[in-house]
């Protein structure tokens, strides 16, 4: 876990070296879901409601799910970009180090520009909550936080489960067998 | 011209080899098609007033969008070209005895054509046999279908001209992400990929019709379902051609300017 945070810190420092580029990317990340959200807004403006769901109720779901995605994309980006490690053969480097491959892959990349996406979902969530009459109790706050946290974990699980092959082919493989066969194959070639 | 033609043919044959990748794409597109139609169907079932586009027209719109996704997304890009530009290897390309713009245009065209050829038929076939409300309908008349094919092809050429602009911008910015994201966010929204243009509020429709993006996707799909009548479609084809000429010209001018300033170091 200490190692993971070290990776996190180094990655943050290196991304902060290109400050302007970082903020521009974050801004762009802000606008991608924004256009989808705008589409949602215009549909509700035209149709009024969706089978009894009001706009702000749907926006709440949108905000929660998006927040979960952006958190997991930020911290589990290493697995999402796993193919960029395997294809050029950089995975070898991870195999010779005396640490687990899972943590190294996880630490290989963090995408902090997702902070733009996160901001967008925070705004959507705040906006929808302020427009919904919710009686706040400790339980409800706990549920909201748990929804976001477990959503992020589910998306991380999906990232680990699927790995994208170079031609865009989706291969659904269990991570552990995948890693084990890769390691075995690697040892055999030695 | 012959050189570009053979580039197109070779690349087309190469693109047709990636069948498994296409199969995965088809599965994804089915899923998205069903989800989008379900969402719109739910919206339509409680519509207070008659929406400007019937559900039947919308279903055709969405299935066409999914089957010709390779024709209409700006997001699909050739990383090879980006790398050539940023690493300076573009020098080799410039040594070739043919136009840089035309050469890459032919390559990108082949890439998209082969992608769509592999993907569109399975999606379309299933779209015609799934039960109502998901079933796609035939175009109202053979002439509407002919116009649709023409509009789709012109739309593809126009989209490629726009995507060439993205590649050319990399000569200046040296980083593809920024311009790509900008074009993608604006382009995809105003080509009706997120919500169809007729369902947008009036002021946004005005903005959309002032931009070239709606001619790449929204226009051909509405011609297919007959939402745009034949006489209006003919005018639309003219507008597409106009935009195509303007954007290709713009791309060539920008490329000429960029190439004059290009400095490649090393040997």
Interface residues (C-beta under 8 A of the other chain):
Chain A: X21 X24 X25 X28 X31 X32 X34 X35 X36 X38 X39 X42 X43 X45 X46 X47 X48 X49 X50 X51 X167 X168 X169 X170
Chain B: X18 X20 X21 X24 X25 X28 X39 X42 X43 X44 X45 X46 X47 X48 X51 X175 X177 X178 X181 X182 X184 X185 X188 X189 X194 X195 X199 X200 X201 X204
